[in-house]
Amino acid sequence: MKPVPYWLDTATPFSGAELGPVEGSVDVAVIGGGLTGLSAARALARGGASVAVLEKGKVVGEASGRNGGHVNNGTAHNFAALVESLGLDRARAIYHAFDEAVDTMERIASEEGIACDFRRSGKIKLAAKPEHYEKIARGFELLQREADPEARLVPREALRQEVGSNAFFGGILHPRSAQMHVGRFGAGLAEAATRRGAHIFEDAPVTTMRREAGGHRIVTARGTLRAKQVLLATGASKLGPMYFRRRLVPLGSYVIVTEPLGPDRIAAIMPTQRTATTTRIIGNYFRTTPDGRLVWGGRARFALPSQASDAKSGRVLEAQLRETFPQLGPVRVDYCWGGTIDATQDRLPRAGEQDGIFYATGYSGHGVQMSVHMGEAMAAVMGGRPEANPFRDLQWHPVPGHFGPPWFMPFVGLYYRVMDRIS
Ligand SMILES: Cc1cc2nc3c(=O)[nH]c(=O)nc-3n(C[C@H](O)[C@H](O)[C@H](O)COP(=O)(O)OP(=O)(O)OC[C@H]3O[C@@H](n4cnc5c(N)ncnc54)[C@H](O)[C@@H]3O)c2cc1C
């Protein structure tokens, strides 16, 4: 079993990084070479700005290359709950921002000719308990009328046509959702950004940033750069003012990928080959790959990723997979990895400007499509169009008692386990 992401192992790595020192001055420094940073860099360079991307490791080496490869529309929340907390207009606008984010990914892949197996597969959200299906059904009319006319309820009797498992009690189908090979998309996006004129520096961790007349002075391990504007696109990293550390909670999430299963076994477990998620708080997300593997992810454990933690989490995921699809019998696991999610308390992204630094973050596990969309949106915001930011009106309060390391996660994990049992 390889302890690396399947997506990065099966993509040709980006080869256009700058070899020289980080020096001089640019219009915009983008800190972080994940999907947010690369998408912003491409859009900014295309608009005529001089752009440097400063990446601590390799492009898409963190969450952007370590995820489940779901490009889903819809929010993490039940739409009715979102309406209750934000009002109908805001909830609808946020829901539609996720629709637009999937469209943005498809458009960029097509504009830049990125071969990444993008496919509008649709997503099925699976009720792990009868009460969960009842809740989905109760909110369905509102969702369909106000936000997602294409959504469809799938009662338990019809579910076998979607997923070959007895573990679920119905579901909801969102046909606009998609899937893709994130490693190939990420490398292609980096190539596209450099083709448009952006300079990408890998192995260039930013250590300090300071405001100075006319912009910012940014110190990296490979030299110092001056920039008129800065976009912080560092995902769940600790870099940045305490403002962000108090508001973002880093969460571990884990993925395993099986050996190729062959067409018969794939047809038996996922005949429609959509992206699938489950309704438990500590739930699972899964999909197949074009070469017939099952990609199976979940939170598994409340620990941050490390080699030992990933392996332990992989064993938890394997047990869940076997319980969901016992008909598969013994299955070899070829890949296992973990990654860190940048979560906000309400699981909605945040973007804007804080102390002269632009930022987009907090995708809370729904960021493959939204990071790409927000990269473009923030390029527009930095060019003087604040209305391009769909999250501009959201308040962002600090998490009480949180100053960096998420000391409270074991307690939250315990609480979630109890909630999963009783609700
Ligand atoms: C296991 C897992 C599964 C997921 N599954 C899905 C999914 O199926 N669908 C979905 O929509 N979302 C999913 N997500 C979430 C999604 O991957 C992220 O929201 C998205 O990739 C965030 O992109 P980003 O560019 O903002 O952050 P990142 O990809 O984290 O990029 C930030 C970059 O900043 C760099 N950086 C950090 N500090 C510094 C520094 N000091 N100097 C320079 N560079 C720095 C990092 O090295 C990193 O490359 C998943 C996440 C994980 C971890």
The ligand as an SDF file (V2000), in Angstrom:
LIG
                    3D

 53 58  0  0  0  0  0  0  0  0999 V2000
   -8.8520   14.3120    2.8580 C   0  0  0  0  0  0  0  0  0  0  0  0
   -9.6110   15.4400    2.2240 C   0  0  0  0  0  0  0  0  0  0  0  0
  -10.7010   15.1450    1.4030 C   0  0  0  0  0  0  0  0  0  0  0  0
  -11.3990   16.1870    0.7750 C   0  0  0  0  0  0  0  0  0  0  0  0
  -12.3670   15.8590   -0.1310 N   0  0  0  0  0  0  0  0  0  0  0  0
  -12.9860   16.8530   -0.8140 C   0  0  0  0  0  0  0  0  0  0  0  0
  -13.8880   16.5300   -1.8510 C   0  0  0  0  0  0  0  0  0  0  0  0
  -14.0470   15.3710   -2.2390 O   0  0  0  0  0  0  0  0  0  0  0  0
  -14.5560   17.5580   -2.4430 N   0  0  0  0  0  0  0  0  0  0  0  0
  -14.3600   18.8590   -2.0690 C   0  0  0  0  0  0  0  0  0  0  0  0
  -15.0180   19.7560   -2.6280 O   0  0  0  0  0  0  0  0  0  0  0  0
  -13.4400   19.2000   -1.1390 N   0  0  0  0  0  0  0  0  0  0  0  0
  -12.7280   18.2350   -0.5190 C   0  0  0  0  0  0  0  0  0  0  0  0
  -11.7610   18.5620    0.3790 N   0  0  0  0  0  0  0  0  0  0  0  0
  -11.4430   19.9820    0.6160 C   0  0  0  0  0  0  0  0  0  0  0  0
  -10.6070   20.5940   -0.5190 C   0  0  0  0  0  0  0  0  0  0  0  0
   -9.5820   19.7040   -0.9080 O   0  0  0  0  0  0  0  0  0  0  0  0
  -10.0050   21.9320   -0.0430 C   0  0  0  0  0  0  0  0  0  0  0  0
  -11.0530   22.7510    0.4220 O   0  0  0  0  0  0  0  0  0  0  0  0
   -9.2770   22.6950   -1.1190 C   0  0  0  0  0  0  0  0  0  0  0  0
   -8.3630   21.8870   -1.7840 O   0  0  0  0  0  0  0  0  0  0  0  0
   -8.5690   23.8960   -0.4950 C   0  0  0  0  0  0  0  0  0  0  0  0
   -7.6940   24.4610   -1.4460 O   0  0  0  0  0  0  0  0  0  0  0  0
   -6.7090   25.6240   -0.9980 P   0  0  0  0  0  0  0  0  0  0  0  0
   -5.9110   25.9770   -2.1870 O   0  0  0  0  0  0  0  0  0  0  0  0
   -7.4920   26.7250   -0.3540 O   0  0  0  0  0  0  0  0  0  0  0  0
   -5.8190   24.9990    0.1630 O   0  0  0  0  0  0  0  0  0  0  0  0
   -4.5990   23.9460    0.0710 P   0  0  0  0  0  0  0  0  0  0  0  0
   -4.7940   22.9400   -0.9770 O   0  0  0  0  0  0  0  0  0  0  0  0
   -4.4060   23.4750    1.4730 O   0  0  0  0  0  0  0  0  0  0  0  0
   -3.3840   24.8400   -0.3650 O   0  0  0  0  0  0  0  0  0  0  0  0
   -2.7450   25.7140    0.5090 C   0  0  0  0  0  0  0  0  0  0  0  0
   -1.2750   25.7390    0.1140 C   0  0  0  0  0  0  0  0  0  0  0  0
   -0.6050   26.7240    0.9060 O   0  0  0  0  0  0  0  0  0  0  0  0
    0.6990   26.2490    1.1600 C   0  0  0  0  0  0  0  0  0  0  0  0
    1.2410   26.9450    2.3270 N   0  0  0  0  0  0  0  0  0  0  0  0
    0.9040   26.8250    3.6120 C   0  0  0  0  0  0  0  0  0  0  0  0
    1.6640   27.5960    4.3950 N   0  0  0  0  0  0  0  0  0  0  0  0
    2.5240   28.2450    3.5600 C   0  0  0  0  0  0  0  0  0  0  0  0
    3.6020   29.1660    3.7670 C   0  0  0  0  0  0  0  0  0  0  0  0
    3.9540   29.5700    4.9770 N   0  0  0  0  0  0  0  0  0  0  0  0
    4.2560   29.6210    2.6750 N   0  0  0  0  0  0  0  0  0  0  0  0
    3.9400   29.2210    1.4120 C   0  0  0  0  0  0  0  0  0  0  0  0
    2.9490   28.3140    1.1780 N   0  0  0  0  0  0  0  0  0  0  0  0
    2.2510   27.8540    2.2330 C   0  0  0  0  0  0  0  0  0  0  0  0
    0.4900   24.7540    1.4230 C   0  0  0  0  0  0  0  0  0  0  0  0
    1.7070   24.0320    1.2510 O   0  0  0  0  0  0  0  0  0  0  0  0
   -0.5790   24.4090    0.3910 C   0  0  0  0  0  0  0  0  0  0  0  0
   -0.0470   23.8850   -0.8050 O   0  0  0  0  0  0  0  0  0  0  0  0
  -11.0430   17.5540    1.0220 C   0  0  0  0  0  0  0  0  0  0  0  0
   -9.9570   17.8470    1.8600 C   0  0  0  0  0  0  0  0  0  0  0  0
   -9.2350   16.8050    2.4370 C   0  0  0  0  0  0  0  0  0  0  0  0
   -8.0580   17.1450    3.2940 C   0  0  0  0  0  0  0  0  0  0  0  0
  1  2  1  0
  2  3  1  0
  2 52  2  0
  3  4  2  0
  4  5  1  0
  4 50  1  0
  5  6  2  0
  6  7  1  0
  6 13  1  0
  7  8  2  0
  7  9  1  0
  9 10  1  0
 10 11  2  0
 10 12  1  0
 12 13  2  0
 13 14  1  0
 14 15  1  0
 14 50  1  0
 15 16  1  0
 16 17  1  0
 16 18  1  0
 18 19  1  0
 18 20  1  0
 20 21  1  0
 20 22  1  0
 22 23  1  0
 23 24  1  0
 24 25  2  0
 24 26  1  0
 24 27  1  0
 27 28  1  0
 28 29  2  0
 28 30  1  0
 28 31  1  0
 31 32  1  0
 32 33  1  0
 33 34  1  0
 33 48  1  0
 34 35  1  0
 35 36  1  0
 35 46  1  0
 36 37  1  0
 36 45  1  0
 37 38  2  0
 38 39  1  0
 39 40  1  0
 39 45  2  0
 40 41  1  0
 40 42  2  0
 42 43  1  0
 43 44  2  0
 44 45  1  0
 46 47  1  0
 46 48  1  0
 48 49  1  0
 50 51  2  0
 51 52  1  0
 52 53  1  0
M  END
$$$$
